[in-house]
């Protein structure tokens, strides 16, 4: 069981660490919210969405997505359009210089949850990674070992999103002028557009 837990831990860490749309959004909200506790909705939403995707991948429900050409294509096209839209909004956004203006620009709890769920559940690259890597790897385990493997993947996800929001908050404090956040926003937009291009290529080659 320990071996399955370690396997799940390392695998999830490898999937979640690279800079992606979901990570960028959680980090940015941590930086923009006046207090760390106010970034809790985005952390919970991202963690719960990841938990859902991991559970679906491990227990095979999501295999239906991979087995249906049209369902997968529709999902990928929706994700492509969403990433293009999010990238444009992020590119245009300009972090403010005063804490009052930053508070006004920070997302409300409901908006945090909605956008976090969108970048998690409308990101075909993340979904296919979860299904293809975690779902496939879980086939090696049964019973308590499968539970340990799944638990490890979920724990990594929750801890990582908490740390991301914390790192974002620390960055925001070290950069009250908003210059670093402005650069990060441009980089975030490029990551989103890069992901959109990758999805577009997958649709064309499918």
N, C-alpha and C positions, 0 to 999 in steps of 0.2 A: 504493500500500500504506500509506503514511503517513497518507493521508486516512481510510482504513478504520480504522486503529489509533486515531486521534484521535476518530473518530465513536464507536467502541466504548468508549473511555475516558470520554468525556463522558456517554454514554448510561448506562453502568453506574454512574457516580458519581451521576447524578440518581436512579437507582432505589434505590441502597443507602444514601444519606445520610439520608433521612427516618427518624424514630424508629419502629421497628417491634419486633415481638416478638423476633426473632432478635438485633437490635442490643442490645436491653435485656438479654437473657440473657447475652450475651458481656461486656457492660460490668459487670453485677453480679458475674459470676464473677471478673473481673479485680479488682474491689474487695474481694471476700470471701476470695480465696485468700491465705494467708500470704506466699507469694512469687509473683512474676509467672510464673516458669517453671511453676508448678503450675496456671496457667490455660491452658497450652499445649494440653491435650486439647480444650477447648471451641473454641479458635481453629482448630485443625486440622479438627475435625468440621464447624464452620460453613463453613469455606473449602472443604473437599472436597464438602460437600453443594451449595454454590453452584456449584462447578465442574461437578458432575454435572448440575445443572439447566440451566446455560448450554449445556453440550455437547448435552444432549437437545433444548433449544430450537433451537439453531443447526442441528443435523443432522436435525431434523424428526421424531424419534421421538415427542416429546411431542404432536405434532399429533393423535395418536389420542385423547388425553385431551379435547381441545377438541371432537373430532368425536363423542364418545360422551356423550349426555345423562346416562345413568345413572351412568357412571363419574365424570363431573364432579360430579354431585349427591352421590354417596357420598363422594367426596373432600372436598367442601365441608362436608358434615354431620359427618364425622369431625374435620375441622379446627375446626369450630365448638365441638364438645364438648370437644376438647382445650384450646382457648383459654380456655373458661369454667373448666375445671379448673385450668389453670396460673395464671389470673388470681386465683382464690380462694386458691391456695397462696401466691402472691406477696403478696397483700393481707394475709394472716395472718402472714407472716414478719416477725420483728423482729430486726434486726441487733444483735448483742451488744456490750457495752461493752469487754470485754477481748479481747486478741488470741487467748488460748487458746480462748475461747468462739466467736470468729469462725472459728478453724480448725476447730472441731467442726461448725459450721454450713455450712462450705464443702463443695461437692459433691466426691465422690471422682472420679478420672479416668473410670471407667466410667459413672458417673451423669452427668457432664458431657457425655460423648459421646452417651449415650442421649437426654438432654433436648435437646441441641443439634440432633441429627438429627431429633428429633420436631418442634421448632419450625421447622425448615427444610423438612422434607419433608411435614409435615402442616399447612402453612400455605397454603391454596389461594390466598389473595391474592398471596403472593409467587410461587407457581408460575405463576399466570395472568399476572402481570406479566412474569415472565421469558419465558414462552412468547409472550405477546401483543406485547411490546415488543422484546425482544432477538431472539426467533425471527423475528418479522416483519421487523425491520430487517436481519437477516443475509441475507435473500433478495436484497438488492441486490448481494451480493458472491459471487464464486466464486474457487476456487483459493487463491492466496497472500493475496489480499485478505480472503477469509473467515477464513483462519487468523489474520491480523493483527487482525481485528475481534474474533474469539473470544478471542485472547490478551489483548487490552486489557481486556475484560470480566472475565476471570479474575484478572488482575493487580490490578485495582481491588479486587476482592473480598478477596483475600488481604491486601493492604496495609491495607485498612480494618479488618478484624477484629483484626489485630495492634495497630493504633492504638487501637481501642476497648478492648481488654484493658489496654493501657498507661494510657489515660485513666482507666479504672476503678480501677486500682491507685493512681494518683496521688490520685484522689478519696478512696480508702480511707485513705491516709496523712494527708491533710489533715483527715479527719473521724474521728478515733479513737473518738469517742463513739458513732458510728453514727447520729446524728440525720439527717444528710443522706441516708444510705443508706435510712433508714426512709421519708423523703419520696419518694425515688426508687422504692422498692418500691411505694408507693401509686400513684405515677404510672405505673409499669410495668403494674400490674394494670389501671388504667383504659385503657391502650393496648391490652392484650390483650382486654378486654371490648369496647372500641370496634371492634376488628378482628372479634370474634365477631358483633357486631350487624351490621356491614357484610356479613359472609358470609351471615348469616341473611336479610338483605334480598335478597341476590343469589339465594338459594335460592327464596325466595317469589316473586320476579319472574321466575324462569327459566321 
